[in-house]
């Protein structure tokens, strides 16, 4: 995979190129530290899943360019996630 944030972290993932992974490009996995995790302004291409938000409530995913991923953005078991202004092709 590309970038993975694991439990109890609060971070901003921005201005990255994440590509050619045989897994998730950017993966929030169990991130619930009380502050929103932010994924913005990234170029994510040729991954299995571009951005995967799993068990990470309150994440903000915006202004990302996702091209040629098998799945663009996936949100699973996460409440109050904001996903907006992304380009997926």
C-alpha positions, -999 to +999 in steps of 0.1 A: +000+000+000+008+037-001+001+058+030-016+042+060-027+060+092-034+036+121-054+038+153-056+069+176-039+093+152-050+126+139-032+139+109-034+158+076-023+139+044-018+165+017+001+173-015+013+137-022+015+116-053+004+080-043+007+056-072+012+020-084+003+002-051-012-033-051-034-021-023-050+011-010-034+044-020-043+063+012-058+043+040-072+056+073-076+026+095-093+030+129-082+067+132-103+082+160-082+106+181-110+132+186-098+155+158-107+150+121-082+134+098-079+154+066-070+140+032-067+168+007-049+180-025-034+145-033-029+129-067-038+092-063-035+069-093-032+032-103-040+017-069-065-009-059-085+017-039-076+053-042-087+065-007-101+041+019-116+054+051-123+026+075-135+029+111-123+066+111-152+089+121-151+125+112-126+123+084-125+151+057-116+140+022-115+168-004-098+183-034-081+150-044-075+139-080-080+101-083-073+085-117-072+048-128-078+032-094-100+001-092-121+019-066-121+057-062-131+065-026-145+039-001-159+048+033-166+019+056-179+018+092-172+055+096-197+082+107-197+119+099-172+116+071-172+146+046-162+137+010-164+166-014-147+183-044-128+152-055-122+143-091-125+106-098-119+090-133 
